[in-house]
Amino acid sequence: MPRQVTYKFKKQVKVIPFAFDKFNDPYEAVAAAEGIDIRDFLMMEQQVASTTREKSALRDFRIKSFAKWGITDVAFVRDEES
């Protein structure tokens, strides 16, 4: 069953398909769907990861960076079993 990612882009809720063979995480898929170049962001994220041991610092950096671009509430869509 294919996965889907939901997110808000400039206060508009969107849903996109997601595959791990194309993207490492849902944030990369969202950036690709919106046409945002995240190469500089990924380099900075590596620097943050190498300077801190706390995973929360890396997560906060990612959430704040994407919020600056207008992307919030990134999450996988859960399939409801009927």
mmCIF file of the N, C-alpha and C atoms, coordinates in Angstrom:
data_MODEL
# 
_entry.id   MODEL 
# 
loop_
_atom_site.group_PDB 
_atom_site.id 
_atom_site.type_symbol 
_atom_site.label_atom_id 
_atom_site.label_alt_id 
_atom_site.label_comp_id 
_atom_site.label_asym_id 
_atom_site.label_entity_id 
_atom_site.label_seq_id 
_atom_site.pdbx_PDB_ins_code 
_atom_site.Cartn_x 
_atom_site.Cartn_y 
_atom_site.Cartn_z 
_atom_site.occupancy 
_atom_site.B_iso_or_equiv 
_atom_site.pdbx_formal_charge 
_atom_site.auth_seq_id 
_atom_site.auth_comp_id 
_atom_site.auth_asym_id 
_atom_site.auth_atom_id 
_atom_site.pdbx_PDB_model_num 
ATOM 1   N N  . MET A 1 1  ? 0.842   -1.176 0.000  1.00 0.00 ? 1  MET A N  1 
ATOM 2   C CA . MET A 1 1  ? 0.000   0.000  0.000  1.00 0.00 ? 1  MET A CA 1 
ATOM 3   C C  . MET A 1 1  ? 0.890   1.244  0.000  1.00 0.00 ? 1  MET A C  1 
ATOM 4   N N  . PRO A 1 2  ? 0.651   2.158  -0.922 1.00 0.00 ? 2  PRO A N  1 
ATOM 5   C CA . PRO A 1 2  ? 1.501   3.353  -0.988 1.00 0.00 ? 2  PRO A CA 1 
ATOM 6   C C  . PRO A 1 2  ? 1.289   4.266  0.218  1.00 0.00 ? 2  PRO A C  1 
ATOM 7   N N  . ARG A 1 3  ? 2.355   4.930  0.588  1.00 0.00 ? 3  ARG A N  1 
ATOM 8   C CA . ARG A 1 3  ? 2.283   5.892  1.696  1.00 0.00 ? 3  ARG A CA 1 
ATOM 9   C C  . ARG A 1 3  ? 1.932   7.262  1.147  1.00 0.00 ? 3  ARG A C  1 
ATOM 10  N N  . GLN A 1 4  ? 1.382   8.069  2.040  1.00 0.00 ? 4  GLN A N  1 
ATOM 11  C CA . GLN A 1 4  ? 1.070   9.448  1.692  1.00 0.00 ? 4  GLN A CA 1 
ATOM 12  C C  . GLN A 1 4  ? 1.549   10.357 2.811  1.00 0.00 ? 4  GLN A C  1 
ATOM 13  N N  . VAL A 1 5  ? 1.869   11.581 2.427  1.00 0.00 ? 5  VAL A N  1 
ATOM 14  C CA . VAL A 1 5  ? 2.306   12.598 3.386  1.00 0.00 ? 5  VAL A CA 1 
ATOM 15  C C  . VAL A 1 5  ? 1.328   13.760 3.299  1.00 0.00 ? 5  VAL A C  1 
ATOM 16  N N  . THR A 1 6  ? 0.932   14.254 4.461  1.00 0.00 ? 6  THR A N  1 
ATOM 17  C CA . THR A 1 6  ? 0.084   15.441 4.506  1.00 0.00 ? 6  THR A CA 1 
ATOM 18  C C  . THR A 1 6  ? 0.888   16.581 5.110  1.00 0.00 ? 6  THR A C  1 
ATOM 19  N N  . TYR A 1 7  ? 0.612   17.799 4.658  1.00 0.00 ? 7  TYR A N  1 
ATOM 20  C CA . TYR A 1 7  ? 1.314   18.983 5.151  1.00 0.00 ? 7  TYR A CA 1 
ATOM 21  C C  . TYR A 1 7  ? 0.505   20.225 4.824  1.00 0.00 ? 7  TYR A C  1 
ATOM 22  N N  . LYS A 1 8  ? 0.875   21.315 5.459  1.00 0.00 ? 8  LYS A N  1 
ATOM 23  C CA . LYS A 1 8  ? 0.274   22.612 5.143  1.00 0.00 ? 8  LYS A CA 1 
ATOM 24  C C  . LYS A 1 8  ? 1.336   23.459 4.465  1.00 0.00 ? 8  LYS A C  1 
ATOM 25  N N  . PHE A 1 9  ? 0.973   24.021 3.324  1.00 0.00 ? 9  PHE A N  1 
ATOM 26  C CA . PHE A 1 9  ? 1.854   24.944 2.618  1.00 0.00 ? 9  PHE A CA 1 
ATOM 27  C C  . PHE A 1 9  ? 1.102   26.248 2.477  1.00 0.00 ? 9  PHE A C  1 
ATOM 28  N N  . LYS A 1 10 ? 1.596   27.256 3.185  1.00 0.00 ? 10 LYS A N  1 
ATOM 29  C CA . LYS A 1 10 ? 0.943   28.574 3.209  1.00 0.00 ? 10 LYS A CA 1 
ATOM 30  C C  . LYS A 1 10 ? -0.534  28.441 3.581  1.00 0.00 ? 10 LYS A C  1 
ATOM 31  N N  . LYS A 1 11 ? -0.786  27.695 4.658  1.00 0.00 ? 11 LYS A N  1 
ATOM 32  C CA . LYS A 1 11 ? -2.107  27.489 5.262  1.00 0.00 ? 11 LYS A CA 1 
ATOM 33  C C  . LYS A 1 11 ? -3.069  26.686 4.395  1.00 0.00 ? 11 LYS A C  1 
ATOM 34  N N  . GLN A 1 12 ? -2.575  26.012 3.363  1.00 0.00 ? 12 GLN A N  1 
ATOM 35  C CA . GLN A 1 12 ? -3.412  25.150 2.532  1.00 0.00 ? 12 GLN A CA 1 
ATOM 36  C C  . GLN A 1 12 ? -2.958  23.706 2.742  1.00 0.00 ? 12 GLN A C  1 
ATOM 37  N N  . VAL A 1 13 ? -3.870  22.822 3.153  1.00 0.00 ? 13 VAL A N  1 
ATOM 38  C CA . VAL A 1 13 ? -3.544  21.425 3.411  1.00 0.00 ? 13 VAL A CA 1 
ATOM 39  C C  . VAL A 1 13 ? -3.390  20.689 2.085  1.00 0.00 ? 13 VAL A C  1 
ATOM 40  N N  . LYS A 1 14 ? -2.297  19.910 1.985  1.00 0.00 ? 14 LYS A N  1 
ATOM 41  C CA . LYS A 1 14 ? -2.030  19.145 0.776  1.00 0.00 ? 14 LYS A CA 1 
ATOM 42  C C  . LYS A 1 14 ? -1.631  17.726 1.163  1.00 0.00 ? 14 LYS A C  1 
ATOM 43  N N  . VAL A 1 15 ? -1.862  16.786 0.256  1.00 0.00 ? 15 VAL A N  1 
ATOM 44  C CA . VAL A 1 15 ? -1.481  15.386 0.442  1.00 0.00 ? 15 VAL A CA 1 
ATOM 45  C C  . VAL A 1 15 ? -0.736  14.953 -0.809 1.00 0.00 ? 15 VAL A C  1 
ATOM 46  N N  . ILE A 1 16 ? 0.429   14.311 -0.602 1.00 0.00 ? 16 ILE A N  1 
ATOM 47  C CA . ILE A 1 16 ? 1.240   13.847 -1.727 1.00 0.00 ? 16 ILE A CA 1 
ATOM 48  C C  . ILE A 1 16 ? 1.629   12.386 -1.507 1.00 0.00 ? 16 ILE A C  1 
ATOM 49  N N  . PRO A 1 17 ? 1.927   11.651 -2.588 1.00 0.00 ? 17 PRO A N  1 
ATOM 50  C CA . PRO A 1 17 ? 2.424   10.282 -2.427 1.00 0.00 ? 17 PRO A CA 1 
ATOM 51  C C  . PRO A 1 17 ? 3.869   10.308 -1.954 1.00 0.00 ? 17 PRO A C  1 
ATOM 52  N N  . PHE A 1 18 ? 4.282   9.245  -1.273 1.00 0.00 ? 18 PHE A N  1 
ATOM 53  C CA . PHE A 1 18 ? 5.640   9.175  -0.729 1.00 0.00 ? 18 PHE A CA 1 
ATOM 54  C C  . PHE A 1 18 ? 6.194   7.772  -0.939 1.00 0.00 ? 18 PHE A C  1 
ATOM 55  N N  . ALA A 1 19 ? 7.467   7.698  -1.333 1.00 0.00 ? 19 ALA A N  1 
ATOM 56  C CA . ALA A 1 19 ? 8.150   6.416  -1.488 1.00 0.00 ? 19 ALA A CA 1 
ATOM 57  C C  . ALA A 1 19 ? 9.573   6.559  -0.954 1.00 0.00 ? 19 ALA A C  1 
ATOM 58  N N  . PHE A 1 20 ? 9.990   5.598  -0.129 1.00 0.00 ? 20 PHE A N  1 
ATOM 59  C CA . PHE A 1 20 ? 11.330  5.649  0.445  1.00 0.00 ? 20 PHE A CA 1 
ATOM 60  C C  . PHE A 1 20 ? 12.418  5.445  -0.609 1.00 0.00 ? 20 PHE A C  1 
ATOM 61  N N  . ASP A 1 21 ? 12.099  4.883  -1.765 1.00 0.00 ? 21 ASP A N  1 
ATOM 62  C CA . ASP A 1 21 ? 13.122  4.714  -2.799 1.00 0.00 ? 21 ASP A CA 1 
ATOM 63  C C  . ASP A 1 21 ? 13.446  6.030  -3.508 1.00 0.00 ? 21 ASP A C  1 
ATOM 64  N N  . LYS A 1 22 ? 12.590  7.045  -3.340 1.00 0.00 ? 22 LYS A N  1 
ATOM 65  C CA . LYS A 1 22 ? 12.835  8.356  -3.946 1.00 0.00 ? 22 LYS A CA 1 
ATOM 66  C C  . LYS A 1 22 ? 13.332  9.392  -2.940 1.00 0.00 ? 22 LYS A C  1 
ATOM 67  N N  . PHE A 1 23 ? 12.839  9.303  -1.697 1.00 0.00 ? 23 PHE A N  1 
ATOM 68  C CA . PHE A 1 23 ? 13.153  10.314 -0.682 1.00 0.00 ? 23 PHE A CA 1 
ATOM 69  C C  . PHE A 1 23 ? 13.568  9.652  0.621  1.00 0.00 ? 23 PHE A C  1 
ATOM 70  N N  . ASN A 1 24 ? 14.414  10.342 1.380  1.00 0.00 ? 24 ASN A N  1 
ATOM 71  C CA . ASN A 1 24 ? 14.858  9.826  2.671  1.00 0.00 ? 24 ASN A CA 1 
ATOM 72  C C  . ASN A 1 24 ? 13.835  10.053 3.775  1.00 0.00 ? 24 ASN A C  1 
ATOM 73  N N  . ASP A 1 25 ? 13.077  11.114 3.670  1.00 0.00 ? 25 ASP A N  1 
ATOM 74  C CA . ASP A 1 25 ? 12.071  11.419 4.690  1.00 0.00 ? 25 ASP A CA 1 
ATOM 75  C C  . ASP A 1 25 ? 10.965  12.275 4.075  1.00 0.00 ? 25 ASP A C  1 
ATOM 76  N N  . PRO A 1 26 ? 9.868   12.450 4.797  1.00 0.00 ? 26 PRO A N  1 
ATOM 77  C CA . PRO A 1 26 ? 8.746   13.202 4.228  1.00 0.00 ? 26 PRO A CA 1 
ATOM 78  C C  . PRO A 1 26 ? 9.061   14.666 3.930  1.00 0.00 ? 26 PRO A C  1 
ATOM 79  N N  . TYR A 1 27 ? 9.982   15.260 4.669  1.00 0.00 ? 27 TYR A N  1 
ATOM 80  C CA . TYR A 1 27 ? 10.324  16.664 4.422  1.00 0.00 ? 27 TYR A CA 1 
ATOM 81  C C  . TYR A 1 27 ? 10.948  16.843 3.038  1.00 0.00 ? 27 TYR A C  1 
ATOM 82  N N  . GLU A 1 28 ? 11.799  15.904 2.630  1.00 0.00 ? 28 GLU A N  1 
ATOM 83  C CA . GLU A 1 28 ? 12.390  15.987 1.296  1.00 0.00 ? 28 GLU A CA 1 
ATOM 84  C C  . GLU A 1 28 ? 11.319  15.856 0.215  1.00 0.00 ? 28 GLU A C  1 
ATOM 85  N N  . ALA A 1 29 ? 10.336  14.992 0.441  1.00 0.00 ? 29 ALA A N  1 
ATOM 86  C CA . ALA A 1 29 ? 9.254   14.818 -0.527 1.00 0.00 ? 29 ALA A CA 1 
ATOM 87  C C  . ALA A 1 29 ? 8.422   16.085 -0.654 1.00 0.00 ? 29 ALA A C  1 
ATOM 88  N N  . VAL A 1 30 ? 8.151   16.717 0.471  1.00 0.00 ? 30 VAL A N  1 
ATOM 89  C CA . VAL A 1 30 ? 7.368   17.963 0.462  1.00 0.00 ? 30 VAL A CA 1 
ATOM 90  C C  . VAL A 1 30 ? 8.126   19.064 -0.272 1.00 0.00 ? 30 VAL A C  1 
ATOM 91  N N  . ALA A 1 31 ? 9.405   19.193 0.004  1.00 0.00 ? 31 ALA A N  1 
ATOM 92  C CA . ALA A 1 31 ? 10.210  20.213 -0.670 1.00 0.00 ? 31 ALA A CA 1 
ATOM 93  C C  . ALA A 1 31 ? 10.224  19.973 -2.177 1.00 0.00 ? 31 ALA A C  1 
ATOM 94  N N  . ALA A 1 32 ? 10.348  18.733 -2.598 1.00 0.00 ? 32 ALA A N  1 
ATOM 95  C CA . ALA A 1 32 ? 10.340  18.415 -4.028 1.00 0.00 ? 32 ALA A CA 1 
ATOM 96  C C  . ALA A 1 32 ? 8.982   18.736 -4.647 1.00 0.00 ? 32 ALA A C  1 
ATOM 97  N N  . ALA A 1 33 ? 7.910   18.433 -3.931 1.00 0.00 ? 33 ALA A N  1 
ATOM 98  C CA . ALA A 1 33 ? 6.566   18.698 -4.449 1.00 0.00 ? 33 ALA A CA 1 
ATOM 99  C C  . ALA A 1 33 ? 6.315   20.193 -4.622 1.00 0.00 ? 33 ALA A C  1 
ATOM 100 N N  . GLU A 1 34 ? 6.910   21.002 -3.760 1.00 0.00 ? 34 GLU A N  1 
ATOM 101 C CA . GLU A 1 34 ? 6.712   22.453 -3.837 1.00 0.00 ? 34 GLU A CA 1 
ATOM 102 C C  . GLU A 1 34 ? 7.806   23.150 -4.648 1.00 0.00 ? 34 GLU A C  1 
ATOM 103 N N  . GLY A 1 35 ? 8.768   22.394 -5.151 1.00 0.00 ? 35 GLY A N  1 
ATOM 104 C CA . GLY A 1 35 ? 9.818   22.977 -5.986 1.00 0.00 ? 35 GLY A CA 1 
ATOM 105 C C  . GLY A 1 35 ? 10.848  23.777 -5.219 1.00 0.00 ? 35 GLY A C  1 
ATOM 106 N N  . ILE A 1 36 ? 11.087  23.414 -3.966 1.00 0.00 ? 36 ILE A N  1 
ATOM 107 C CA . ILE A 1 36 ? 12.045  24.132 -3.122 1.00 0.00 ? 36 ILE A CA 1 
ATOM 108 C C  . ILE A 1 36 ? 13.378  23.406 -3.159 1.00 0.00 ? 36 ILE A C  1 
ATOM 109 N N  . ASP A 1 37 ? 14.451  24.129 -3.453 1.00 0.00 ? 37 ASP A N  1 
ATOM 110 C CA . ASP A 1 37 ? 15.801  23.567 -3.469 1.00 0.00 ? 37 ASP A CA 1 
ATOM 111 C C  . ASP A 1 37 ? 16.335  23.535 -2.037 1.00 0.00 ? 37 ASP A C  1 
ATOM 112 N N  . ILE A 1 38 ? 16.604  22.340 -1.521 1.00 0.00 ? 38 ILE A N  1 
ATOM 113 C CA . ILE A 1 38 ? 17.031  22.217 -0.127 1.00 0.00 ? 38 ILE A CA 1 
ATOM 114 C C  . ILE A 1 38 ? 18.483  21.770 0.005  1.00 0.00 ? 38 ILE A C  1 
ATOM 115 N N  . ARG A 1 39 ? 19.282  21.929 -1.028 1.00 0.00 ? 39 ARG A N  1 
ATOM 116 C CA . ARG A 1 39 ? 20.690  21.503 -0.949 1.00 0.00 ? 39 ARG A CA 1 
ATOM 117 C C  . ARG A 1 39 ? 21.443  22.251 0.147  1.00 0.00 ? 39 ARG A C  1 
ATOM 118 N N  . ASP A 1 40 ? 21.268  23.568 0.219  1.00 0.00 ? 40 ASP A N  1 
ATOM 119 C CA . ASP A 1 40 ? 21.941  24.342 1.272  1.00 0.00 ? 40 ASP A CA 1 
ATOM 120 C C  . ASP A 1 40 ? 21.429  23.945 2.654  1.00 0.00 ? 40 ASP A C  1 
ATOM 121 N N  . PHE A 1 41 ? 20.119  23.711 2.750  1.00 0.00 ? 41 PHE A N  1 
ATOM 122 C CA . PHE A 1 41 ? 19.537  23.274 4.013  1.00 0.00 ? 41 PHE A CA 1 
ATOM 123 C C  . PHE A 1 41 ? 20.142  21.945 4.457  1.00 0.00 ? 41 PHE A C  1 
ATOM 124 N N  . LEU A 1 42 ? 20.294  20.986 3.541  1.00 0.00 ? 42 LEU A N  1 
ATOM 125 C CA . LEU A 1 42 ? 20.843  19.676 3.894  1.00 0.00 ? 42 LEU A CA 1 
ATOM 126 C C  . LEU A 1 42 ? 22.288  19.781 4.374  1.00 0.00 ? 42 LEU A C  1 
ATOM 127 N N  . MET A 1 43 ? 23.067  20.673 3.769  1.00 0.00 ? 43 MET A N  1 
ATOM 128 C CA . MET A 1 43 ? 24.443  20.876 4.231  1.00 0.00 ? 43 MET A CA 1 
ATOM 129 C C  . MET A 1 43 ? 24.462  21.461 5.638  1.00 0.00 ? 43 MET A C  1 
ATOM 130 N N  . MET A 1 44 ? 23.610  22.434 5.906  1.00 0.00 ? 44 MET A N  1 
ATOM 131 C CA . MET A 1 44 ? 23.533  23.027 7.238  1.00 0.00 ? 44 MET A CA 1 
ATOM 132 C C  . MET A 1 44 ? 23.029  22.007 8.254  1.00 0.00 ? 44 MET A C  1 
ATOM 133 N N  . GLU A 1 45 ? 22.094  21.183 7.848  1.00 0.00 ? 45 GLU A N  1 
ATOM 134 C CA . GLU A 1 45 ? 21.563  20.151 8.743  1.00 0.00 ? 45 GLU A CA 1 
ATOM 135 C C  . GLU A 1 45 ? 22.668  19.160 9.144  1.00 0.00 ? 45 GLU A C  1 
ATOM 136 N N  . GLN A 1 46 ? 23.544  18.818 8.214  1.00 0.00 ? 46 GLN A N  1 
ATOM 137 C CA . GLN A 1 46 ? 24.677  17.946 8.541  1.00 0.00 ? 46 GLN A CA 1 
ATOM 138 C C  . GLN A 1 46 ? 25.599  18.603 9.554  1.00 0.00 ? 46 GLN A C  1 
ATOM 139 N N  . GLN A 1 47 ? 25.808  19.903 9.427  1.00 0.00 ? 47 GLN A N  1 
ATOM 140 C CA . GLN A 1 47 ? 26.648  20.616 10.382 1.00 0.00 ? 47 GLN A CA 1 
ATOM 141 C C  . GLN A 1 47 ? 26.014  20.637 11.765 1.00 0.00 ? 47 GLN A C  1 
ATOM 142 N N  . VAL A 1 48 ? 24.704  20.844 11.825 1.00 0.00 ? 48 VAL A N  1 
ATOM 143 C CA . VAL A 1 48 ? 24.001  20.823 13.106 1.00 0.00 ? 48 VAL A CA 1 
ATOM 144 C C  . VAL A 1 48 ? 24.107  19.438 13.728 1.00 0.00 ? 48 VAL A C  1 
ATOM 145 N N  . ALA A 1 49 ? 23.933  18.399 12.920 1.00 0.00 ? 49 ALA A N  1 
ATOM 146 C CA . ALA A 1 49 ? 24.007  17.030 13.420 1.00 0.00 ? 49 ALA A CA 1 
ATOM 147 C C  . ALA A 1 49 ? 25.400  16.689 13.947 1.00 0.00 ? 49 ALA A C  1 
ATOM 148 N N  . SER A 1 50 ? 26.416  17.247 13.328 1.00 0.00 ? 50 SER A N  1 
ATOM 149 C CA . SER A 1 50 ? 27.779  16.934 13.762 1.00 0.00 ? 50 SER A CA 1 
ATOM 150 C C  . SER A 1 50 ? 28.197  17.711 15.009 1.00 0.00 ? 50 SER A C  1 
ATOM 151 N N  . THR A 1 51 ? 27.472  18.786 15.328 1.00 0.00 ? 51 THR A N  1 
ATOM 152 C CA . THR A 1 51 ? 27.855  19.600 16.485 1.00 0.00 ? 51 THR A CA 1 
ATOM 153 C C  . THR A 1 51 ? 27.012  19.356 17.724 1.00 0.00 ? 51 THR A C  1 
ATOM 154 N N  . THR A 1 52 ? 25.973  18.547 17.603 1.00 0.00 ? 52 THR A N  1 
ATOM 155 C CA . THR A 1 52 ? 25.113  18.294 18.762 1.00 0.00 ? 52 THR A CA 1 
ATOM 156 C C  . THR A 1 52 ? 24.830  16.809 18.900 1.00 0.00 ? 52 THR A C  1 
ATOM 157 N N  . ARG A 1 53 ? 24.587  16.386 20.120 1.00 0.00 ? 53 ARG A N  1 
ATOM 158 C CA . ARG A 1 53 ? 24.220  14.996 20.364 1.00 0.00 ? 53 ARG A CA 1 
ATOM 159 C C  . ARG A 1 53 ? 22.715  14.835 20.536 1.00 0.00 ? 53 ARG A C  1 
ATOM 160 N N  . GLU A 1 54 ? 22.041  15.936 20.738 1.00 0.00 ? 54 GLU A N  1 
ATOM 161 C CA . GLU A 1 54 ? 20.601  15.900 20.982 1.00 0.00 ? 54 GLU A CA 1 
ATOM 162 C C  . GLU A 1 54 ? 19.822  15.834 19.668 1.00 0.00 ? 54 GLU A C  1 
ATOM 163 N N  . LYS A 1 55 ? 18.959  14.838 19.561 1.00 0.00 ? 55 LYS A N  1 
ATOM 164 C CA . LYS A 1 55 ? 18.126  14.717 18.368 1.00 0.00 ? 55 LYS A CA 1 
ATOM 165 C C  . LYS A 1 55 ? 17.086  15.829 18.309 1.00 0.00 ? 55 LYS A C  1 
ATOM 166 N N  . SER A 1 56 ? 16.709  16.351 19.461 1.00 0.00 ? 56 SER A N  1 
ATOM 167 C CA . SER A 1 56 ? 15.699  17.415 19.473 1.00 0.00 ? 56 SER A CA 1 
ATOM 168 C C  . SER A 1 56 ? 16.215  18.682 18.793 1.00 0.00 ? 56 SER A C  1 
ATOM 169 N N  . ALA A 1 57 ? 17.512  18.943 18.891 1.00 0.00 ? 57 ALA A N  1 
ATOM 170 C CA . ALA A 1 57 ? 18.085  20.125 18.238 1.00 0.00 ? 57 ALA A CA 1 
ATOM 171 C C  . ALA A 1 57 ? 17.976  20.000 16.726 1.00 0.00 ? 57 ALA A C  1 
ATOM 172 N N  . LEU A 1 58 ? 18.234  18.817 16.219 1.00 0.00 ? 58 LEU A N  1 
ATOM 173 C CA . LEU A 1 58 ? 18.146  18.578 14.785 1.00 0.00 ? 58 LEU A CA 1 
ATOM 174 C C  . LEU A 1 58 ? 16.699  18.674 14.314 1.00 0.00 ? 58 LEU A C  1 
ATOM 175 N N  . ARG A 1 59 ? 15.780  18.104 15.085 1.00 0.00 ? 59 ARG A N  1 
ATOM 176 C CA . ARG A 1 59 ? 14.359  18.156 14.740 1.00 0.00 ? 59 ARG A CA 1 
ATOM 177 C C  . ARG A 1 59 ? 13.859  19.600 14.768 1.00 0.00 ? 59 ARG A C  1 
ATOM 178 N N  . ASP A 1 60 ? 14.244  20.360 15.785 1.00 0.00 ? 60 ASP A N  1 
ATOM 179 C CA . ASP A 1 60 ? 13.832  21.768 15.881 1.00 0.00 ? 60 ASP A CA 1 
ATOM 180 C C  . ASP A 1 60 ? 14.371  22.587 14.720 1.00 0.00 ? 60 ASP A C  1 
ATOM 181 N N  . PHE A 1 61 ? 15.619  22.330 14.334 1.00 0.00 ? 61 PHE A N  1 
ATOM 182 C CA . PHE A 1 61 ? 16.213  23.030 13.191 1.00 0.00 ? 61 PHE A CA 1 
ATOM 183 C C  . PHE A 1 61 ? 15.406  22.756 11.925 1.00 0.00 ? 61 PHE A C  1 
ATOM 184 N N  . ARG A 1 62 ? 15.045  21.506 11.710 1.00 0.00 ? 62 ARG A N  1 
ATOM 185 C CA . ARG A 1 62 ? 14.292  21.127 10.516 1.00 0.00 ? 62 ARG A CA 1 
ATOM 186 C C  . ARG A 1 62 ? 12.899  21.779 10.514 1.00 0.00 ? 62 ARG A C  1 
ATOM 187 N N  . ILE A 1 63 ? 12.200  21.692 11.628 1.00 0.00 ? 63 ILE A N  1 
ATOM 188 C CA . ILE A 1 63 ? 10.842  22.245 11.704 1.00 0.00 ? 63 ILE A CA 1 
ATOM 189 C C  . ILE A 1 63 ? 10.860  23.757 11.495 1.00 0.00 ? 63 ILE A C  1 
ATOM 190 N N  . LYS A 1 64 ? 11.813  24.450 12.120 1.00 0.00 ? 64 LYS A N  1 
ATOM 191 C CA . LYS A 1 64 ? 11.889  25.912 11.984 1.00 0.00 ? 64 LYS A CA 1 
ATOM 192 C C  . LYS A 1 64 ? 12.291  26.332 10.574 1.00 0.00 ? 64 LYS A C  1 
ATOM 193 N N  . SER A 1 65 ? 13.198  25.581 9.958  1.00 0.00 ? 65 SER A N  1 
ATOM 194 C CA . SER A 1 65 ? 13.624  25.916 8.596  1.00 0.00 ? 65 SER A CA 1 
ATOM 195 C C  . SER A 1 65 ? 12.474  25.770 7.609  1.00 0.00 ? 65 SER A C  1 
ATOM 196 N N  . PHE A 1 66 ? 11.724  24.688 7.725  1.00 0.00 ? 66 PHE A N  1 
ATOM 197 C CA . PHE A 1 66 ? 10.606  24.487 6.814  1.00 0.00 ? 66 PHE A CA 1 
ATOM 198 C C  . PHE A 1 66 ? 9.482   25.476 7.098  1.00 0.00 ? 66 PHE A C  1 
ATOM 199 N N  . ALA A 1 67 ? 9.301   25.863 8.342  1.00 0.00 ? 67 ALA A N  1 
ATOM 200 C CA . ALA A 1 67 ? 8.278   26.854 8.675  1.00 0.00 ? 67 ALA A CA 1 
ATOM 201 C C  . ALA A 1 67 ? 8.587   28.199 8.019  1.00 0.00 ? 67 ALA A C  1 
ATOM 202 N N  . LYS A 1 68 ? 9.869   28.527 7.873  1.00 0.00 ? 68 LYS A N  1 
ATOM 203 C CA . LYS A 1 68 ? 10.249  29.769 7.191  1.00 0.00 ? 68 LYS A CA 1 
ATOM 204 C C  . LYS A 1 68 ? 9.801   29.763 5.734  1.00 0.00 ? 68 LYS A C  1 
ATOM 205 N N  . TRP A 1 69 ? 9.736   28.575 5.130  1.00 0.00 ? 69 TRP A N  1 
ATOM 206 C CA . TRP A 1 69 ? 9.292   28.441 3.739  1.00 0.00 ? 69 TRP A CA 1 
ATOM 207 C C  . TRP A 1 69 ? 7.782   28.314 3.639  1.00 0.00 ? 69 TRP A C  1 
ATOM 208 N N  . GLY A 1 70 ? 7.087   28.300 4.783  1.00 0.00 ? 70 GLY A N  1 
ATOM 209 C CA . GLY A 1 70 ? 5.635   28.199 4.777  1.00 0.00 ? 70 GLY A CA 1 
ATOM 210 C C  . GLY A 1 70 ? 5.120   26.775 4.864  1.00 0.00 ? 70 GLY A C  1 
ATOM 211 N N  . ILE A 1 71 ? 5.989   25.820 5.194  1.00 0.00 ? 71 ILE A N  1 
ATOM 212 C CA . ILE A 1 71 ? 5.602   24.410 5.270  1.00 0.00 ? 71 ILE A CA 1 
ATOM 213 C C  . ILE A 1 71 ? 5.519   24.003 6.735  1.00 0.00 ? 71 ILE A C  1 
ATOM 214 N N  . THR A 1 72 ? 4.333   23.533 7.159  1.00 0.00 ? 72 THR A N  1 
ATOM 215 C CA . THR A 1 72 ? 4.133   23.106 8.539  1.00 0.00 ? 72 THR A CA 1 
ATOM 216 C C  . THR A 1 72 ? 3.342   21.803 8.574  1.00 0.00 ? 72 THR A C  1 
ATOM 217 N N  . ASP A 1 73 ? 3.254   21.212 9.745  1.00 0.00 ? 73 ASP A N  1 
ATOM 218 C CA . ASP A 1 73 ? 2.428   20.025 10.009 1.00 0.00 ? 73 ASP A CA 1 
ATOM 219 C C  . ASP A 1 73 ? 2.714   18.867 9.052  1.00 0.00 ? 73 ASP A C  1 
ATOM 220 N N  . VAL A 1 74 ? 3.974   18.557 8.812  1.00 0.00 ? 74 VAL A N  1 
ATOM 221 C CA . VAL A 1 74 ? 4.365   17.451 7.936  1.00 0.00 ? 74 VAL A CA 1 
ATOM 222 C C  . VAL A 1 74 ? 4.207   16.148 8.704  1.00 0.00 ? 74 VAL A C  1 
ATOM 223 N N  . ALA A 1 75 ? 3.460   15.201 8.118  1.00 0.00 ? 75 ALA A N  1 
ATOM 224 C CA . ALA A 1 75 ? 3.231   13.919 8.790  1.00 0.00 ? 75 ALA A CA 1 
ATOM 225 C C  . ALA A 1 75 ? 2.786   12.870 7.769  1.00 0.00 ? 75 ALA A C  1 
ATOM 226 N N  . PHE A 1 76 ? 3.032   11.612 8.113  1.00 0.00 ? 76 PHE A N  1 
ATOM 227 C CA . PHE A 1 76 ? 2.507   10.519 7.294  1.00 0.00 ? 76 PHE A CA 1 
ATOM 228 C C  . PHE A 1 76 ? 1.012   10.397 7.538  1.00 0.00 ? 76 PHE A C  1 
ATOM 229 N N  . VAL A 1 77 ? 0.270   10.025 6.495  1.00 0.00 ? 77 VAL A N  1 
ATOM 230 C CA . VAL A 1 77 ? -1.166  9.784  6.610  1.00 0.00 ? 77 VAL A CA 1 
ATOM 231 C C  . VAL A 1 77 ? -1.330  8.366  7.142  1.00 0.00 ? 77 VAL A C  1 
ATOM 232 N N  . ARG A 1 78 ? -2.106  8.234  8.192  1.00 0.00 ? 78 ARG A N  1 
ATOM 233 C CA . ARG A 1 78 ? -2.381  6.913  8.747  1.00 0.00 ? 78 ARG A CA 1 
ATOM 234 C C  . ARG A 1 78 ? -3.599  6.321  8.054  1.00 0.00 ? 78 ARG A C  1 
ATOM 235 N N  . ASP A 1 79 ? -3.450  5.056  7.634  1.00 0.00 ? 79 ASP A N  1 
ATOM 236 C CA . ASP A 1 79 ? -4.580  4.362  7.024  1.00 0.00 ? 79 ASP A CA 1 
ATOM 237 C C  . ASP A 1 79 ? -5.472  3.827  8.124  1.00 0.00 ? 79 ASP A C  1 
ATOM 238 N N  . GLU A 1 80 ? -6.740  4.104  8.004  1.00 0.00 ? 80 GLU A N  1 
ATOM 239 C CA . GLU A 1 80 ? -7.726  3.619  8.976  1.00 0.00 ? 80 GLU A CA 1 
ATOM 240 C C  . GLU A 1 80 ? -8.195  2.229  8.555  1.00 0.00 ? 80 GLU A C  1 
ATOM 241 N N  . GLU A 1 81 ? -8.058  1.264  9.443  1.00 0.00 ? 81 GLU A N  1 
ATOM 242 C CA . GLU A 1 81 ? -8.537  -0.081 9.193  1.00 0.00 ? 81 GLU A CA 1 
ATOM 243 C C  . GLU A 1 81 ? -10.034 -0.135 9.477  1.00 0.00 ? 81 GLU A C  1 
ATOM 244 N N  . SER A 1 82 ? -10.815 -0.589 8.523  1.00 0.00 ? 82 SER A N  1 
ATOM 245 C CA . SER A 1 82 ? -12.272 -0.651 8.735  1.00 0.00 ? 82 SER A CA 1 
ATOM 246 C C  . SER A 1 82 ? -12.699 -2.031 9.136  1.00 0.00 ? 82 SER A C  1 
# 
